[in-house]
Amino acid sequence: MRGKKADKEFISRFIEGCVDIGLETTDQIVAHAHKEIGYIDEELRSIVAKKKRRSSLLDVIAAFEEEKKDKTEDAKLLGFFKLRDPERCREICETLKENTSLPVQSMTSFGDGAEAYNFCIKQLLEAQIIIRQGSFLKCGERFNEYMKFVLHEDE
């Protein structure tokens, strides 16, 4: 091939293989190489056709799954993606999940990160993921939905 070094080891093995099956002249060896290239080309054409069919079948599946998918569920989840600092939000929710109810004061006094935690708590309250009942924070109506879909956890 042009611009490419020949694989001398492959050439040597190919010639030995040809000799083993009784091909001894240069013309016979070249003809055998052409024949193998023809088989390979046919296989490649078959694979390309299968690849095109596979892609079309994926389109069929996507078309039917798109019809089944409830777009209102997706719209409900969009608000969750707007939450800033998802790791802190996750930490707060996991703490709340373990304890079911936490005093507001314990959640808002995280030391150095208190301001960031307070902001996350505010976001979670606004999104109805958590609620405030008196001086306690509890799971809100969207808590399980948040834990399941955004954090990929079971209810």
Order of alpha helices (4+ residues) and beta strands (2+ residues): alpha-alpha-alpha-alpha-beta-alpha-alpha-beta-beta
